[in-house]
Amino acid sequence: MKVHLVLLAALLFLLLADANADKPRKLKKFRHKHKTTTTTESSAEDQDVYSIMEEDEKASKTSEEESKEMHKIDEPEEPALLLDPCSTKHCGAGQICDLDDNGEAQCVCIPDCPVETEPRRKVCSNHNETWGSDCQIYQMRCWCTKDDERCLGEKFKHIHIEYYGECREMPPCKPEEMADFPRRMRDWLFNIMRDLADRQELTPYYFKMEREAETNLTRRWTNAAIWKWCDLDGHPHDRAVSRHELFPIRAPLMALEHCIAPFLNSCDADDNHKISLKEWGSCLELEEDDLEEKCDDVRGD
């Protein structure tokens, strides 16, 4: 009987042990299932949140763009930059551009010239007077042209630079030198024209004139004379070359060609301080019929 009770107790113990062993496994399975379900639900919720955030961000951007457009419409347009009237105003030597009381550009005499101390800055005028600088000569001519009280006299209305450096005694130009000077001048002008053409520093139209002069001896000196006369006729282009405008060929040559000054002075036949194309051609001993004014073509106007 005791044996039977012992066996029965052992059997019950085994059954209880097996029942308790199954419970953790089922709990783990439950927990795993629960965990999987929770992750899936959380992922779906995250996707919904992200979608809402993207929609809010798009709406925000749209709102910002609309706001910028509204501000762009409300903002006043920037005023156009005002063009300086002096930027298109050309003033001659000894003058500068200034605005009058109405804001209009006008040329006025240069107020002050820098003080030059170097002797090489000095210039000799056509009155054989040494001036401290070229600025002083230009300034004086401007004062006299505008009837300024600082003008030293009527003769200074046409003062110009004869050459650089202090005035010095120039040897007289002999009659035979003056007689041969037109020929030498014509040759010199043509050589300059040809050199500029070779360096491709001429306008297309003038280059054509130079090539014509190369092959047509009749046009050689004439074309060169026309080109140089047009080149010397600076601002304003008044179809005349003043004695002042002769400066580019007179001043550099005075030290080498002492006859250049009396020769150029002789070109102004009527002594009105301007040299017409007819006077220029006559001075160079060219036929009047061969001269034709082509300045507009040469300048490319």
C-alpha positions in Angstrom: 0.0 0.0 0.0 2.8 2.3 0.9 4.6 1.4 -2.3 1.5 2.4 -4.3 1.3 5.8 -2.6 4.9 6.5 -3.3 4.5 5.7 -7.0 1.4 7.8 -7.2 3.1 10.8 -5.6 6.1 10.5 -8.0 3.7 10.4 -11.0 1.9 13.5 -9.8 5.2 15.3 -9.4 6.2 14.5 -13.0 2.9 15.7 -14.3 3.2 19.0 -12.5 6.8 19.4 -13.7 5.8 18.9 -17.3 2.9 21.4 -17.0 5.1 24.1 -15.5 7.8 23.5 -18.2 5.2 24.3 -21.0 4.2 27.6 -19.5 7.4 29.5 -20.1 7.6 28.4 -23.8 4.0 29.6 -24.4 4.8 32.9 -22.6 7.8 33.4 -24.8 5.8 32.7 -27.9 3.2 35.1 -26.7 5.7 37.7 -25.9 7.4 37.3 -29.3 4.1 37.6 -31.0 3.2 40.6 -29.1 6.5 42.3 -29.8 6.1 41.7 -33.6 2.6 43.1 -33.6 3.8 46.2 -31.7 6.7 46.9 -34.1 4.4 46.7 -37.1 1.9 49.0 -35.6 4.7 51.5 -34.6 6.1 51.4 -38.1 2.7 52.3 -39.6 2.3 55.1 -37.1 5.8 56.5 -38.0 4.9 56.4 -41.7 1.8 58.5 -41.0 3.9 61.0 -39.0 6.4 61.3 -41.7 3.7 61.9 -44.3 2.2 64.7 -42.2 5.6 66.3 -41.7 6.3 66.2 -45.5 2.9 67.8 -46.2 3.6 70.5 -43.6 7.0 71.1 -45.0 5.6 71.5 -48.6 2.9 73.8 -47.3 5.6 75.8 -45.5 7.7 76.2 -48.6 4.7 77.2 -50.7 3.8 79.8 -48.1 7.4 81.1 -48.1 7.5 81.3 -51.9 4.1 83.1 -52.0 5.4 85.5 -49.3 8.5 86.3 -51.4 6.5 86.9 -54.5 4.2 89.3 -52.5 7.3 91.1 -51.2 8.8 91.2 -54.6 5.7 92.9 -55.9 5.6 95.4 -53.0 9.3 96.3 -53.2 9.9 99.4 -55.3 12.1 99.1 -58.4 15.6 100.2 -58.0 16.2 103.5 -59.8 18.3 103.4 -63.0 21.8 104.6 -62.6 22.2 108.1 -63.7 24.6 108.7 -66.5 27.3 111.3 -65.8 26.7 114.1 -68.3 30.5 114.6 -68.5 31.1 111.0 -69.6 30.1 112.0 -73.2 31.4 115.5 -73.1 34.7 116.1 -74.9 36.8 119.1 -73.7 39.9 120.3 -75.5 43.4 120.8 -74.1 43.4 123.1 -71.0 39.8 122.4 -70.2 37.9 120.0 -67.9 34.2 119.1 -67.8 32.1 120.5 -65.0 28.3 120.7 -64.3 26.6 124.0 -64.2 23.8 125.0 -61.9 21.3 123.1 -64.1 23.3 120.0 -64.0 24.4 120.3 -67.6 28.0 119.4 -68.7 30.2 122.3 -69.8 33.9 122.8 -70.5 35.7 125.1 -68.2 39.3 126.2 -68.1 41.5 123.9 -65.9 41.7 125.7 -62.5 45.2 124.8 -61.5 48.3 123.4 -63.2 50.7 121.3 -61.2 54.0 122.9 -60.4 56.8 121.4 -62.5 60.3 121.5 -61.3 62.1 119.5 -63.9 63.6 121.5 -66.8 62.4 118.8 -69.3 58.8 119.7 -68.5 59.2 123.2 -69.8 57.9 124.1 -73.2 58.7 126.7 -75.8 55.7 128.6 -77.3 55.2 130.0 -80.8 56.1 133.4 -79.3 59.5 132.0 -78.4 58.7 132.1 -74.7 59.5 129.4 -72.2 56.6 128.2 -70.1 56.7 126.0 -67.0 54.6 123.2 -68.5 52.3 122.5 -71.4 49.4 122.8 -69.0 50.1 126.5 -68.5 50.1 127.2 -72.2 46.8 125.3 -72.6 45.3 127.1 -69.6 46.3 130.5 -70.9 44.8 129.9 -74.3 41.6 128.8 -72.7 41.5 131.9 -70.5 42.0 134.1 -73.6 39.4 132.2 -75.7 36.8 132.7 -72.9 37.8 136.3 -72.3 38.8 135.5 -68.8 40.4 138.5 -66.9 43.5 136.3 -66.3 44.3 136.4 -70.1 47.6 138.2 -70.6 46.7 139.6 -74.0 45.0 139.1 -77.4 48.0 137.3 -78.9 47.6 134.4 -76.4 44.3 133.3 -77.9 46.3 131.3 -80.4 49.3 130.4 -78.3 50.6 126.8 -78.8 53.6 124.7 -78.1 56.4 124.9 -80.6 58.5 122.3 -79.0 59.5 120.7 -75.7 62.2 122.1 -73.6 63.4 125.7 -73.0 63.4 128.0 -75.9 66.7 128.0 -77.8 68.2 129.8 -80.8 67.1 127.9 -83.9 69.2 128.2 -87.1 67.3 130.0 -89.9 65.8 127.9 -92.6 67.6 128.6 -95.9 65.5 129.3 -99.0 66.7 126.0 -100.7 65.7 124.1 -97.6 62.2 125.6 -97.7 61.9 124.8 -101.4 62.7 121.2 -100.9 60.7 120.7 -97.7 57.3 119.9 -99.3 58.8 116.9 -101.1 60.5 115.7 -98.0 57.3 116.2 -96.0 55.2 114.2 -98.6 57.7 111.3 -98.4 57.7 111.4 -94.6 53.9 111.2 -94.5 53.7 108.3 -96.9 56.3 106.4 -95.0 54.4 106.8 -91.8 51.2 105.7 -93.5 52.9 102.6 -94.9 54.4 101.7 -91.5 51.0 101.9 -89.8 49.5 99.7 -92.5 52.3 97.1 -92.1 51.5 97.0 -88.3 47.8 96.7 -89.0 47.0 99.9 -87.1 44.8 101.4 -89.7 41.0 101.3 -90.3 40.0 99.0 -93.2 39.1 101.9 -95.4 42.4 103.7 -94.8 44.3 100.4 -95.4 42.6 100.2 -98.8 43.8 103.8 -99.5 47.3 102.9 -98.5 47.4 99.8 -100.8 46.1 102.1 -103.6 49.0 104.4 -102.9 51.4 101.5 -103.2 50.4 100.7 -106.7 49.3 104.1 -108.0 52.0 106.7 -107.9 49.5 109.4 -108.6 47.7 108.6 -105.4 50.8 108.0 -103.3 51.3 111.5 -101.9 47.7 112.6 -102.2 46.3 109.7 -100.1 49.0 110.2 -97.5 48.2 114.0 -97.3 44.5 113.4 -97.0 44.9 110.8 -94.3 47.2 113.1 -92.2 45.0 116.1 -92.6 42.0 114.1 -91.4 44.0 112.6 -88.6 45.1 116.1 -87.3 41.5 117.5 -87.4 40.7 116.6 -83.8 37.8 117.6 -81.6 35.7 119.3 -82.8 35.9 117.8 -86.3 35.4 121.2 -88.0 37.0 120.3 -91.4 40.0 122.4 -90.5 43.4 121.9 -88.8 44.3 124.6 -86.3 47.9 125.5 -85.7 47.5 124.0 -82.3 46.4 120.7 -83.8 49.6 120.6 -85.8 51.4 120.0 -82.5 51.8 116.1 -83.0 54.0 116.6 -86.1 55.6 119.9 -85.2 56.8 119.5 -81.6 58.6 116.1 -82.0 60.4 117.2 -85.2 61.6 120.6 -84.1 64.9 119.3 -82.7 65.7 117.5 -86.0 63.9 119.6 -88.6 64.3 123.3 -87.8 62.3 124.1 -91.0 59.2 122.4 -89.8 57.8 125.4 -87.9 58.2 128.0 -90.7 56.9 125.4 -93.2 53.7 124.7 -91.3 53.1 128.4 -90.6 53.3 129.0 -94.4 50.5 126.4 -94.9 48.0 128.9 -93.3 47.9 131.1 -96.3 45.1 133.4 -95.1 46.6 133.6 -91.6 43.3 132.7 -89.9 45.0 130.1 -87.7 43.3 127.2 -89.5 44.5 125.1 -92.4 41.9 123.8 -94.9 42.4 120.8 -97.0 42.9 123.0 -100.0 45.6 125.0 -98.1 47.2 121.7 -96.9 47.4 120.3 -100.5 48.8 123.6 -101.8 51.4 123.6 -99.1 52.5 120.1 -100.1 52.5 121.1 -103.8 49.7 118.7 -104.7 47.1 119.2 -107.4 43.9 120.5 -106.0 41.8 118.3 -108.3 43.4 115.2 -106.8 42.3 116.1 -103.2 39.1 114.6 -101.9 37.9 114.9 -98.4 37.4 111.4 -97.0 37.6 112.1 -93.3 34.3 110.4 -92.5 35.5 107.2 -94.1 38.9 107.3 -92.4 37.4 107.8 -89.0 34.8 105.1 -89.5 31.9 107.6 -88.7 
